């Protein structure tokens, strides 16, 4: 299962990615809303789950969901 974590707090993102990686998940991490939107538009079929922060730089998580 492949996951995308979008979180602007690097420490929290690393902790989540590490913990989920130990459980066997393939995890990609992004820190910016615009980067996340671009990745999701291009590669949405590659991810089984996206963990998305609501308050992100450049574009907020709610806008990404829309």
C-alpha positions, 0 to 999 in steps of 0.5 A: 500500500502506498501513502502520501503524507502532506504535512508542513511540520517536518518533524511530524511528517518524518515521525509519521513516515517512519512509523508507517514505513515500519508497518510496511507501507511505502510512504512519500512525504511533501511539505507544501500545498502546491507540490501536493496538488501537482503530485496528486493531479499527476499521480493520484492513481499511485496512492491508496491513501493521502494524509493531508494537513489542512493548513499548508503553505501556498494552498490549503488542504481544503482547496486540494480536496476540492 
